[in-house]
Structures are given as C-alpha cells and as structure tokens.
Amino acid sequence: MSTLIDQAVQARLIVSAPPARAVPARLRYERSDPFAVHIAFPPAASLDGAGVEWTFARELLATGLNTSTGCGDVQVWPCGADRTVLEFHAREGVAMVQLDTAELRRFLGRSYELVPAGTEAGHLDVDSDLAALLREA
C-alpha cells in the first residue's frame, strides 16, 4: 500500500483587484506525517517568484469544509456549496485561495483510507524521529 498521496488541484487565487486567477497546486499527505496536510504552490503563484508550501493539520482542513476554523497562520471555511477558502498568513502578507470542495473531500477520503482518523499516533515513529533530532544536535 502506498505511503503517500499526491494530488494536483486547481486553486483560484483571490486578489484585491479582480479578476481572481487560477493557479495549479499540489496537495500531499504522507503516512509518516499523519497529522499534517501539505499544499504546494508553484513559483508563478507567488509575488517573489519562489515556490511556496504550507503545512497544516488534516483535521483543520476537514473541519473547514463545513464551518469556519483556524485562528493562526492557516484558516479554512466553506464558500457556498462547491468551494472552500484557505487563507494563509505570513509576515509578508495574507494570501487566499478557493479550492473545489469535492476535490478536497476526495483527497481527505484517500488520506483516511491510508490513515484512519484517530489512528494517527500509531503511525508515528517517535524513536527514529528522536534519534534524528539527537544526531542533528
């Protein structure tokens, strides 16, 4: 069984002056990092021309499909029946994207097949992670 889910999605970048523009993005989920979801945007999507990746809780994304959630760097909320907004806060500013809710549900469904909700801690390799941290110190 695969230990990684990597799914291309189309994001709609919301900008202060219309029109919003479509940008490609990639959602990733790994069994070895079972609490987290990663979303990566290509260099063309950023103001400084560098690729950007955000990591946040899988539970945050799942909850945000139905209700507004998050109070830190990443916030998620439904936008009508078909879209979900992800808002990212960084020192440089705020970015907002809309994603197709059905695509997000498919992605989350695949992640729950890989690591069912509530079993995440059983997929952590704490001993190896601790050993790696000690080697780096």
BELPE-V95048 format. One line per field, one symbol per residue. ss: DSSP state (2 for helix, 1 for strand, 0 for the rest). psi: psi as a letter, one per 40 degrees, with the letter a starting at -180 (. if undefined). burial: I if it has 16 or more other C-alpha atoms within 10 Angstrom, else O. A space follows every 10 residues. Layout:
ss = ???
psi = ???
burial = ???
//
This chain:
ss = 0001111111 1111000000 1111111111 2220011111 1022200000 0111111222 2222000010 0001111110 0011111111 0011111111 2222222222 2222000002 2220022222 2222220
psi = hiehhhhhih ihhhidhiii ihiiihhihh degeeiihhh iideeideei ihhihihddd dddeddihih ebdhihiiga deihhhhhhi deahihihih dddddddddd ddddhiheed deeigddddd dddddd.
burial = OOOOIOOOIO IIIIOOOOOO OOIOIIIIII IOIIIIIIII IOOOIOOOOO OOOOIOOIOI IIOIIIOIII OOOIIIIIIO OOIIIIIIOO OOOOOIIIII IOIIOOIIOO IIOIIOOOOI OOOOOOOOOO OOOOOOO
//
